[in-house]
Amino acid sequence: MTSIELREKILDLMQKLKIYAPESMVNRLSDSGIKTFVSEKSEKLDGYLLLDKSVFNSLPPLPVDDFTDNKLVFLRNSNDLEFIFNLYQICSSGLLPILISPLTTESEVEDFIERFKPGGVLDSGVFQKVIESIPAQKVNENDAVVILTSGSSGIPKAVVHTFLSLSKAAERGNNAMGVNGQDRWLLSLPLHHISGFLILFRCIAGSIPLVLAESLNPSDKEFDAALKLGPSLVSFVPSQLRDFLTSGKAATSNFRHILVGGSAVDSTLIKSSLEANLRVSKVYGSSETAAFVAITDYDSLKEDIKMGALLYRE
């Protein structure tokens, strides 16, 4: 399959993605026309909307008719649903998104523009060209997304992933968890990080419904609302797993896989989770590896508990 064919395949799968979005998230969409269309075309489910597959086809194109050869576009949005719409608009226009945090300050955005020199910025649904911007580097037709690392060891680095690398990573992740058509992923991590972005891409590549939540904090009532949709797959960082464990919601959840990673995981937290019958798996990965590349699954962790080895392994 050629690079162009793979891109078109992913865009086609993205159009068919089923998304459960809170009505409040739909109401915050910046485009009133799309907001009305989504509301009218979606099935209502207890404060949520199940998006119809026609929504992506109805998104307005970006104004790129006279766009320069610079294909880089910053993407920043705090609304996860609009972020996904914006991502589709960028990729279907043949451009390359650089994902930045919605918490990035205006000063930091200016610094990023100076450093990466994108051709445009799509911020909260508003697209603007960057005047006289020069491409930082050549964009290949198979390039899909640019992820900025956390910058834990200095200035954030830019990691370019292709449609092929993302597709393979999503396929490996889905296979490792035995994902099937009955599953639903909860988007529990920020989309501008590789861990959250790969949740979206696993759903796209595997035709798995995606459940959005107004809050990523398991202690919040908005998280409860997302749980009512019955998601069966979730990824947590340790603090989320701890909050989920202490919130009292674990007993009523339908999670058959809980991935935990992103930082060192305290062995006592794993032990407490397993004792609460949470099907946790420890994962390891990075922005460069397109999320996790190593996993210690639930059965292995249970065996460690039995053998008394867990407290000595990190």
TORSE-873881 format. One line per 8 residues: number of its first residue (from 1); their letters; for each residue x, y, z of N, C-alpha, C. Coordinates in steps of 0.2 Angstrom, whole numbers, padded with zeros to 4 digits. Last residue first. Example, Ala and Ser with C-alpha at 12.3 -4.5 7.8 and 13.67 -1.06 7.14 Angstrom:
2
2) sa) 0064 -0011 0035 0068 -0005 0036 0064 0000 0039; 0066 -0028 0039 0062 -0022 0039 0066 -0016 0039 .
//
This chain:
314
314) eryllagm) 0052 -0016 0198 0049 -0009 0196 0050 -0009 0189; 0050 -0028 0211 0051 -0027 0203 0048 -0020 0202; 0047 -0031 0223 0054 -0030 0222 0055 -0029 0214; 0034 -0033 0225 0037 -0028 0228 0044 -0027 0227; 0032 -0045 0217 0030 -0039 0214 0033 -0033 0218; 0034 -0057 0222 0040 -0054 0219 0038 -0047 0217; 0026 -0067 0228 0029 -0062 0232 0035 -0058 0229; 0019 -0075 0220 0026 -0077 0222 0029 -0072 0226 .
306) kideklsd) 0007 -0068 0219 0007 -0075 0222 0014 -0077 0224; 0011 -0057 0213 0009 -0056 0219 0009 -0063 0223; 0015 -0063 0201 0020 -0059 0205 0018 -0059 0212; 0003 -0067 0196 0008 -0072 0198 0013 -0069 0202; -0002 -0054 0193 -0006 -0059 0198 -0001 -0064 0201; 0006 -0050 0183 0006 -0046 0189 0003 -0051 0195; 0002 -0059 0173 0009 -0059 0176 0010 -0056 0182; -0011 -0056 0171 -0010 -0063 0174 -0003 -0063 0176 .
298) ydtiavfa) -0010 -0042 0166 -0013 -0044 0173 -0011 -0051 0175; 0007 -0040 0159 -0001 -0040 0159 -0003 -0042 0166; 0017 -0028 0155 0017 -0034 0160 0010 -0034 0162; 0024 -0023 0140 0018 -0023 0144 0019 -0029 0149; 0030 -0011 0128 0031 -0016 0133 0026 -0017 0138; 0027 0000 0122 0030 -0005 0118 0032 -0011 0122; 0014 0013 0121 0018 0007 0125 0021 0002 0120; 0017 0027 0110 0014 0024 0116 0018 0018 0118 .
290) atessgyv) 0027 0028 0100 0020 0028 0099 0017 0024 0104; 0041 0030 0103 0038 0023 0102 0031 0022 0100; 0042 0043 0106 0046 0040 0101 0043 0033 0099; 0035 0045 0118 0033 0048 0112 0036 0045 0106; 0035 0028 0126 0037 0035 0125 0034 0038 0119; 0032 0015 0138 0033 0017 0131 0035 0025 0131; 0025 0002 0147 0031 0006 0146 0031 0008 0139; 0012 -0004 0158 0015 -0003 0151 0021 0002 0152 .
282) ksvrlnae) 0004 -0016 0168 0009 -0010 0168 0012 -0010 0161; -0013 -0018 0169 -0007 -0020 0166 -0002 -0014 0166; -0027 -0023 0179 -0022 -0018 0177 -0016 -0022 0174; -0042 -0026 0183 -0037 -0030 0178 -0032 -0025 0175; -0046 -0026 0200 -0045 -0022 0194 -0040 -0025 0189; -0048 -0032 0212 -0050 -0036 0206 -0050 -0031 0200; -0041 -0027 0223 -0048 -0024 0221 -0051 -0027 0215; -0029 -0032 0221 -0033 -0035 0227 -0040 -0033 0226 .
274) lsskilts) -0024 -0024 0211 -0026 -0031 0210 -0030 -0034 0215; -0023 -0012 0218 -0027 -0013 0212 -0029 -0020 0211; -0013 -0016 0227 -0020 -0014 0230 -0025 -0014 0224; -0002 -0018 0218 -0005 -0023 0223 -0012 -0022 0225; -0001 -0005 0213 -0002 -0011 0208 -0005 -0017 0213; 0003 0001 0224 -0003 0003 0220 -0005 -0002 0216; 0015 -0005 0227 0009 -0005 0232 0003 -0003 0229; 0023 -0001 0217 0021 -0008 0217 0015 -0009 0222 .
266) dvasggvl) 0021 0014 0208 0022 0011 0214 0019 0004 0215; 0027 0017 0192 0021 0015 0196 0023 0011 0202; 0034 0031 0184 0035 0025 0188 0029 0023 0192; 0023 0035 0170 0029 0037 0175 0029 0030 0179; 0016 0029 0160 0017 0036 0160 0022 0039 0165; 0003 0018 0166 0010 0019 0164 0011 0027 0164; -0008 0005 0164 -0006 0010 0169 0002 0011 0167; -0024 0000 0157 -0016 0001 0157 -0014 0006 0161 .
258) ihrfnsta) -0035 -0011 0161 -0033 -0005 0163 -0026 -0004 0162; -0048 -0020 0154 -0041 -0019 0153 -0040 -0012 0156; -0061 -0021 0157 -0058 -0027 0156 -0051 -0026 0155; -0072 -0010 0165 -0065 -0011 0162 -0063 -0018 0162; -0084 -0006 0170 -0084 -0012 0166 -0077 -0013 0162; -0087 -0002 0187 -0085 -0001 0181 -0085 -0007 0177; -0091 -0004 0201 -0096 -0003 0196 -0094 -0002 0189; -0079 -0004 0208 -0083 -0010 0208 -0089 -0010 0203 .
250) akgstlfd) -0073 0008 0206 -0070 0003 0203 -0075 -0003 0203; -0078 0019 0213 -0081 0018 0207 -0078 0011 0203; -0071 0023 0224 -0077 0019 0225 -0080 0017 0219; -0060 0031 0224 -0066 0034 0223 -0072 0030 0224; -0048 0024 0225 -0051 0026 0231 -0057 0030 0230; -0046 0020 0211 -0046 0015 0216 -0049 0018 0223; -0045 0033 0205 -0050 0028 0203 -0051 0023 0209; -0034 0038 0211 -0040 0041 0212 -0046 0036 0211 .
242) rlqspvfs) -0024 0029 0206 -0025 0029 0213 -0032 0032 0215; -0025 0031 0192 -0027 0024 0195 -0028 0025 0203; -0021 0044 0192 -0028 0043 0190 -0030 0036 0193; -0008 0042 0196 -0012 0046 0200 -0019 0045 0198; -0002 0034 0185 -0003 0032 0192 -0008 0036 0196; -0013 0036 0171 -0006 0037 0174 -0008 0035 0181; -0023 0024 0162 -0022 0028 0167 -0014 0030 0168; -0034 0019 0149 -0027 0020 0151 -0026 0025 0156 .
234) vlspglkl) -0046 0007 0146 -0044 0013 0148 -0037 0013 0150; -0061 -0002 0140 -0054 -0001 0140 -0052 0006 0142; -0074 -0001 0140 -0071 -0008 0143 -0064 -0007 0143; -0088 0010 0145 -0081 0009 0141 -0078 0003 0145; -0102 0013 0148 -0099 0006 0148 -0092 0005 0144; -0108 0025 0150 -0108 0022 0143 -0104 0015 0142; -0105 0028 0163 -0112 0025 0161 -0112 0022 0154; -0093 0034 0162 -0093 0027 0164 -0100 0024 0163 .
226) aadfekds) -0096 0047 0160 -0093 0043 0155 -0093 0036 0156; -0101 0051 0172 -0106 0051 0167 -0103 0047 0161; -0090 0050 0180 -0095 0045 0181 -0100 0045 0175; -0083 0061 0176 -0080 0055 0174 -0085 0049 0175; -0091 0071 0181 -0091 0070 0174 -0088 0064 0172; -0088 0070 0194 -0095 0067 0192 -0095 0066 0185; -0071 0065 0198 -0076 0070 0196 -0082 0066 0194; -0061 0056 0200 -0065 0058 0206 -0071 0062 0204 .
218) pnlsealv) -0054 0054 0189 -0059 0049 0191 -0063 0051 0197; -0052 0066 0177 -0051 0065 0184 -0056 0060 0187; -0055 0071 0165 -0051 0065 0165 -0049 0063 0173; -0071 0077 0160 -0065 0077 0165 -0061 0071 0165; -0079 0074 0150 -0078 0081 0151 -0072 0082 0156; -0074 0061 0139 -0077 0063 0145 -0075 0071 0146; -0079 0050 0125 -0076 0056 0128 -0078 0058 0135; -0076 0034 0119 -0080 0038 0124 -0076 0044 0126 .
210) lpisgaic) -0076 0027 0103 -0072 0031 0108 -0077 0035 0112; -0078 0011 0096 -0081 0017 0098 -0076 0020 0103; -0066 0005 0084 -0068 0004 0090 -0072 0010 0093; -0058 0002 0072 -0066 0003 0072 -0069 0002 0078; -0045 0001 0073 -0048 -0005 0075 -0056 -0004 0074; -0040 0014 0070 -0038 0008 0066 -0042 0002 0067; -0048 0022 0079 -0048 0023 0072 -0046 0017 0068; -0044 0017 0091 -0051 0017 0089 -0052 0017 0082 .
202) rflilfgs) -0030 0020 0090 -0032 0013 0091 -0040 0012 0089; -0031 0034 0090 -0029 0030 0084 -0030 0023 0084; -0035 0037 0103 -0039 0039 0097 -0037 0035 0091; -0024 0032 0110 -0031 0029 0111 -0035 0031 0105; -0014 0040 0105 -0014 0033 0102 -0021 0029 0104; -0016 0052 0111 -0017 0051 0104 -0018 0044 0101; -0013 0048 0124 -0020 0050 0123 -0021 0049 0115; 0001 0046 0122 -0003 0041 0126 -0011 0042 0124 .
194) ihhlplsl) 0006 0058 0117 0006 0051 0113 0001 0046 0116; -0004 0072 0120 0001 0067 0122 0001 0061 0118; -0015 0078 0115 -0009 0081 0113 -0003 0077 0115; -0026 0072 0122 -0025 0070 0115 -0018 0073 0112; -0024 0066 0139 -0024 0072 0134 -0022 0069 0127; -0034 0051 0143 -0028 0055 0143 -0028 0061 0138; -0045 0044 0141 -0044 0046 0148 -0037 0050 0149; -0057 0039 0132 -0052 0044 0131 -0050 0047 0138 .
186) lwrdqgnv) -0061 0022 0133 -0062 0029 0136 -0056 0033 0135; -0067 0012 0120 -0061 0015 0123 -0063 0021 0127; -0076 -0003 0120 -0076 0004 0119 -0070 0007 0123; -0079 -0019 0112 -0075 -0015 0116 -0077 -0007 0115; -0084 -0027 0102 -0088 -0026 0108 -0085 -0021 0113; -0074 -0030 0093 -0080 -0026 0091 -0084 -0024 0097; -0059 -0031 0103 -0064 -0034 0098 -0070 -0029 0097; -0042 -0034 0108 -0048 -0029 0107 -0053 -0032 0102 .
178) gmanngre) -0032 -0040 0115 -0037 -0044 0112 -0043 -0040 0111; -0021 -0033 0119 -0027 -0033 0123 -0032 -0037 0121; -0012 -0034 0108 -0010 -0036 0115 -0016 -0037 0120; -0020 -0029 0097 -0019 -0036 0098 -0017 -0038 0105; -0019 -0015 0101 -0026 -0019 0100 -0025 -0026 0101; -0005 -0013 0099 -0009 -0012 0105 -0015 -0016 0106; -0003 -0016 0086 0000 -0020 0091 -0003 -0019 0098; -0011 -0006 0080 -0013 -0014 0078 -0010 -0018 0084 .
170) aakslslf) -0005 0005 0084 -0012 0004 0086 -0013 -0003 0085; 0008 0003 0077 0007 0004 0085 0000 0002 0087; 0004 0003 0064 0007 -0003 0067 0007 -0003 0074; -0001 0016 0063 -0006 0010 0061 -0003 0004 0065; 0010 0024 0066 0004 0024 0070 0000 0018 0069; 0018 0020 0055 0020 0019 0062 0015 0019 0067; 0010 0025 0044 0012 0018 0045 0014 0016 0052; 0009 0038 0046 0003 0034 0046 0004 0027 0047 .
162) thvvakpi) 0023 0043 0056 0020 0042 0050 0013 0038 0051; 0028 0055 0068 0026 0049 0066 0022 0049 0060; 0041 0065 0075 0037 0064 0069 0035 0057 0068; 0044 0074 0088 0044 0067 0086 0039 0067 0080; 0053 0087 0095 0048 0085 0090 0049 0078 0088; 0056 0090 0112 0058 0088 0106 0052 0086 0101; 0057 0103 0124 0053 0098 0121 0055 0096 0114; 0072 0106 0133 0067 0109 0128 0063 0103 0125 .
154) gssgstli) 0074 0094 0146 0076 0100 0143 0070 0103 0138; 0069 0082 0150 0076 0083 0150 0078 0089 0146; 0056 0083 0149 0058 0082 0155 0066 0082 0156; 0048 0086 0138 0053 0091 0139 0056 0089 0146; 0038 0078 0133 0037 0082 0139 0042 0087 0141; 0038 0080 0115 0039 0077 0121 0038 0081 0127; 0025 0083 0103 0031 0086 0107 0032 0082 0113; 0022 0075 0087 0021 0075 0095 0027 0079 0098 .
146) vvadnenv) 0015 0077 0072 0021 0079 0076 0019 0079 0083; 0008 0065 0060 0008 0070 0066 0015 0071 0069; 0011 0059 0047 0004 0060 0050 0004 0065 0056; 0020 0057 0032 0020 0060 0039 0013 0061 0041; 0019 0053 0019 0017 0048 0024 0017 0051 0031; 0025 0064 0012 0017 0062 0011 0015 0057 0016; 0035 0074 0022 0034 0068 0018 0027 0067 0018; 0041 0090 0023 0036 0086 0025 0035 0080 0020 .
138) kqapisei) 0057 0097 0027 0053 0094 0022 0048 0090 0025; 0057 0110 0040 0060 0104 0037 0055 0102 0032; 0052 0122 0043 0058 0120 0047 0061 0114 0043; 0046 0134 0030 0046 0127 0033 0053 0126 0037; 0043 0151 0036 0048 0146 0032 0047 0139 0035; 0031 0163 0035 0034 0158 0039 0038 0153 0034; 0024 0174 0032 0031 0174 0030 0034 0168 0034; 0011 0172 0044 0014 0177 0039 0022 0175 0038 .
130) vkqfvgsd) 0002 0159 0046 0008 0162 0049 0011 0166 0044; -0016 0159 0046 -0009 0158 0043 -0004 0161 0046; -0028 0151 0057 -0024 0157 0054 -0018 0155 0051; -0043 0145 0062 -0037 0144 0058 -0034 0151 0056; -0051 0140 0076 -0050 0146 0072 -0043 0145 0068; -0053 0130 0085 -0057 0130 0079 -0056 0136 0075; -0042 0132 0094 -0049 0132 0097 -0054 0133 0091; -0032 0135 0081 -0032 0136 0089 -0039 0137 0091 .
122) lvggpkfr) -0021 0132 0070 -0028 0130 0071 -0029 0130 0079; -0009 0140 0061 -0011 0138 0068 -0018 0137 0068; 0003 0138 0048 -0003 0140 0051 -0004 0138 0058; 0016 0134 0045 0013 0138 0040 0006 0141 0043; 0028 0136 0058 0023 0132 0055 0020 0137 0050; 0042 0137 0065 0040 0140 0059 0034 0137 0055; 0048 0132 0076 0046 0127 0071 0043 0130 0065; 0052 0144 0083 0056 0138 0083 0054 0133 0077 .
114) eifdeves) 0042 0153 0082 0048 0155 0080 0053 0149 0079; 0031 0145 0088 0031 0147 0081 0038 0149 0078; 0036 0143 0101 0035 0137 0096 0035 0139 0089; 0035 0156 0105 0041 0153 0105 0041 0147 0100; 0021 0158 0104 0025 0162 0100 0032 0159 0100; 0017 0149 0114 0015 0148 0107 0020 0152 0102; 0022 0155 0125 0025 0149 0123 0024 0147 0116; 0014 0166 0126 0021 0167 0125 0025 0161 0122 .
106) ettlpsil) 0002 0160 0128 0003 0163 0122 0010 0165 0120; 0005 0143 0135 0003 0151 0136 0005 0154 0129; -0004 0128 0135 0002 0132 0132 0000 0139 0132; -0015 0121 0137 -0012 0125 0143 -0006 0129 0141; -0017 0113 0126 -0021 0119 0127 -0019 0123 0133; -0002 0108 0119 -0006 0108 0124 -0011 0114 0124; -0001 0104 0101 0002 0107 0107 -0004 0107 0113; 0005 0094 0088 0000 0095 0093 0003 0099 0099 .
98) ipllgssc) 0005 0098 0071 0010 0098 0077 0005 0099 0083; -0001 0091 0056 -0002 0094 0063 0004 0093 0068; 0002 0094 0040 0005 0090 0045 0003 0093 0052; -0010 0092 0026 -0006 0096 0030 -0003 0091 0036; -0020 0088 0018 -0014 0086 0016 -0008 0090 0020; -0033 0089 0022 -0030 0095 0018 -0023 0093 0016; -0035 0079 0031 -0038 0078 0024 -0036 0084 0020; -0027 0084 0042 -0025 0078 0038 -0028 0078 0031 .
90) iqylnfif) -0036 0095 0046 -0029 0096 0044 -0026 0090 0040; -0048 0089 0048 -0048 0094 0043 -0040 0095 0041; -0045 0080 0059 -0047 0077 0052 -0046 0082 0047; -0041 0089 0068 -0036 0084 0066 -0038 0081 0059; -0054 0095 0071 -0048 0099 0068 -0043 0094 0065; -0061 0084 0076 -0063 0087 0070 -0057 0091 0067; -0053 0082 0088 -0053 0077 0083 -0056 0079 0076; -0055 0095 0094 -0048 0093 0092 -0049 0087 0087 .
82) eldnsnrl) -0069 0094 0096 -0067 0098 0091 -0059 0097 0089; -0068 0084 0107 -0072 0083 0101 -0070 0087 0095; -0060 0091 0117 -0058 0085 0113 -0062 0083 0107; -0056 0107 0118 -0062 0103 0117 -0060 0097 0113; -0044 0114 0118 -0046 0110 0125 -0052 0106 0124; -0032 0114 0106 -0039 0114 0107 -0041 0111 0114; -0021 0116 0093 -0022 0117 0100 -0030 0118 0101; -0009 0113 0081 -0016 0111 0083 -0017 0112 0090 .
74) fvlkndtf) 0000 0121 0068 -0001 0119 0075 -0008 0118 0077; 0006 0114 0053 0000 0117 0056 0000 0116 0064; 0016 0113 0039 0016 0112 0046 0010 0116 0049; 0019 0115 0025 0013 0110 0027 0012 0110 0035; 0023 0127 0015 0024 0125 0022 0018 0121 0024; 0020 0132 0003 0022 0125 0003 0024 0122 0010; 0005 0141 0007 0011 0140 0005 0014 0133 0005; -0012 0142 0001 -0007 0140 0007 -0001 0139 0003 .
66) ddvplppl) -0023 0145 -0005 -0017 0149 -0007 -0012 0148 -0002; -0032 0136 0000 -0032 0136 -0007 -0025 0140 -0009; -0036 0134 0013 -0029 0133 0012 -0028 0133 0004; -0046 0134 0025 -0045 0139 0019 -0037 0139 0017; -0052 0118 0027 -0048 0123 0029 -0047 0128 0023; -0070 0113 0024 -0062 0113 0023 -0059 0119 0026; -0082 0109 0037 -0079 0113 0032 -0072 0113 0031; -0089 0093 0039 -0084 0098 0041 -0082 0102 0036 .
58) snfvskdl) -0096 0082 0034 -0099 0089 0034 -0095 0094 0036; -0089 0071 0035 -0090 0073 0028 -0093 0080 0028; -0091 0069 0049 -0084 0071 0046 -0085 0074 0039; -0105 0066 0050 -0102 0072 0053 -0095 0074 0050; -0109 0054 0046 -0109 0059 0041 -0106 0065 0044; -0110 0045 0057 -0104 0045 0053 -0103 0050 0048; -0116 0053 0072 -0117 0050 0065 -0111 0050 0061; -0111 0051 0089 -0111 0055 0082 -0112 0050 0076 .
50) llygdlke) -0121 0051 0102 -0118 0046 0098 -0117 0049 0091; -0121 0062 0116 -0123 0061 0109 -0118 0056 0106; -0127 0062 0133 -0122 0061 0128 -0125 0061 0121; -0137 0062 0142 -0132 0068 0142 -0127 0067 0137; -0143 0050 0137 -0142 0052 0144 -0136 0057 0145; -0141 0050 0122 -0140 0045 0127 -0138 0048 0133; -0147 0054 0105 -0146 0056 0112 -0146 0050 0117; -0138 0053 0090 -0143 0050 0094 -0141 0052 0102 .
42) skesvftk) -0136 0067 0078 -0134 0062 0083 -0139 0059 0088; -0140 0077 0070 -0139 0070 0067 -0137 0065 0072; -0142 0088 0078 -0148 0086 0075 -0147 0079 0072; -0129 0090 0083 -0135 0090 0088 -0141 0086 0084; -0122 0092 0072 -0120 0086 0076 -0126 0085 0081; -0128 0104 0067 -0128 0098 0063 -0127 0092 0067; -0125 0113 0076 -0132 0112 0075 -0132 0105 0071; -0111 0113 0076 -0114 0112 0082 -0121 0109 0081 .
34) igsdslrn) -0109 0117 0063 -0107 0110 0064 -0110 0108 0071; -0113 0130 0064 -0116 0126 0059 -0115 0119 0061; -0105 0136 0074 -0112 0135 0076 -0115 0130 0071; -0089 0131 0079 -0093 0132 0073 -0101 0131 0074; -0085 0128 0092 -0084 0135 0089 -0088 0136 0083; -0093 0118 0104 -0090 0119 0097 -0090 0126 0095; -0100 0117 0115 -0095 0122 0116 -0091 0122 0109; -0110 0107 0114 -0112 0114 0114 -0106 0119 0114 .
26) vmsepayi) -0102 0096 0114 -0105 0098 0108 -0107 0105 0108; -0100 0096 0128 -0094 0097 0124 -0096 0099 0117; -0113 0094 0133 -0109 0100 0135 -0103 0101 0130; -0115 0081 0128 -0119 0086 0125 -0115 0093 0127; -0100 0071 0126 -0105 0074 0131 -0109 0080 0127; -0100 0058 0114 -0097 0065 0116 -0103 0068 0121; -0094 0044 0107 -0099 0046 0112 -0096 0053 0115; -0091 0040 0090 -0089 0044 0096 -0095 0046 0100 .
18) klkqmldl) -0086 0029 0078 -0091 0031 0082 -0089 0035 0088; -0078 0033 0062 -0077 0032 0069 -0084 0034 0073; -0079 0035 0049 -0083 0030 0051 -0083 0029 0059; -0068 0044 0047 -0075 0046 0045 -0080 0041 0048; -0058 0035 0049 -0059 0041 0054 -0066 0043 0053; -0057 0027 0038 -0059 0024 0044 -0061 0030 0049; -0053 0037 0029 -0060 0034 0028 -0062 0031 0034; -0041 0040 0034 -0046 0046 0034 -0053 0043 0033 .
10) ikerleis) -0034 0028 0032 -0035 0031 0039 -0041 0036 0039; -0035 0028 0018 -0038 0023 0021 -0039 0025 0029; -0027 0039 0014 -0034 0039 0012 -0038 0033 0016; -0014 0034 0019 -0018 0041 0022 -0025 0040 0020; -0013 0023 0011 -0013 0022 0018 -0016 0028 0021; -0012 0030 -0002 -0017 0025 -0001 -0018 0024 0007; 0000 0037 0000 -0006 0041 -0001 -0012 0036 0000; 0010 0027 0002 0008 0032 0007 0002 0035 0006 .
2) tm) 0003 0011 -0004 0007 0017 -0005 0005 0022 0001; 0004 -0006 0000 0000 0000 0000 0004 0006 0000 .
//
